[in-house]
């Protein structure tokens, strides 16, 4: 008897959904900016003194700052795997966006 109740409970609809109801619509994803090649220059231009920061950070900062316009400058693979590049990109994007 207990086994029959457990099996019957697994076959019911999830809480909050009516039988035959359409699934809730997901919001449309935001359109992504066009991509431009990321910075690979060993001394990328910057509006602040980044002397003493590692090269990946400086390159990320330059890409993040350049991404304020209509085109995004980002190496997506490097952004996911390189913490210094990612931090530099986020800092550059945030600081240049304030201006």
N, C-alpha and C positions, 0 to 999 in steps of 0.2 A: 504494500500500500504506500509506504513512504517513497519507494523507488518510483512509483507511478506519479506521485506528486512532484518529485524532482524533475522528472522527464517532462511533465506537462508545463512546469514553470519555465523550462528552457525554451519551449516552443512559443511563448507569448511574445507580443511586440514589446519593444523597449518602452520604458516609461516616457510619457510626453509625446508619443506619436500615435496618431489615430490610424486604424486599419485603412489601407488604401490611400493614405495621405501622401502627397508628393514630398520628396525630401526638401529640406530648407535650401533656398538658393544661396550659393556662395557669392560674396562680392567679387566683382571682376578685379583681377590683379592690376596693380598700377603699371602703366606702360613704362618700360625701362628706357633710360637715356641711351642714345647711340654711344657705342664704345669707341674710344681712341686708343692708340697704342700707349702702353705705360712707359714711364720714364726709365731709361736704362743708363743714362749719363752718369759718370762717376762723381760729378759735382753739379747736381741739379740746381736750377735757379730757385731762389726763395726770397720772400720778403722779410724774413727774419734771420738772424745769425744762428745757424744750426751747426756751427763748428763744434766738434767734439762728439756729435751724435753719430751712431753707426750708419754706414751707407744705406742699408735697407730702410732705416727710419727716414733718412733724408729723401730717398726716392719716393717713399710712401707719402711723406708730407707734400712733396711737389705734386704728386698725382692727385692727392686729396684736394689741394688748393686749386688745381687746374680743373677740378670736377664741378666747380660752382656754376659754370655756365651751362649751356645746353648739351654738351658732350661730356660723358664720364670717362675719366682716365683712371683705369684700375686694372691690375693684373689679378683676375678673380682667383686663379689657382694659388698665386702667391699670397693673396689676401687671406685665404683660408689656412694656409700652412705656415706662414712666416709672421710671427707675432710682432716683430719690430716693424715690418712693412705695414701691417694692419694698424698698429698704434700710430705710426706716422701718418698714414692715410686719414685716419679718424681725426687726429689732431689738426692736420692741415685743412681738412674739410670744415671742421667746426670753427677754427680761428679765422679762416678766410671768409667764411659765411657771415661772420659778425660785422665785417667791414662794409 
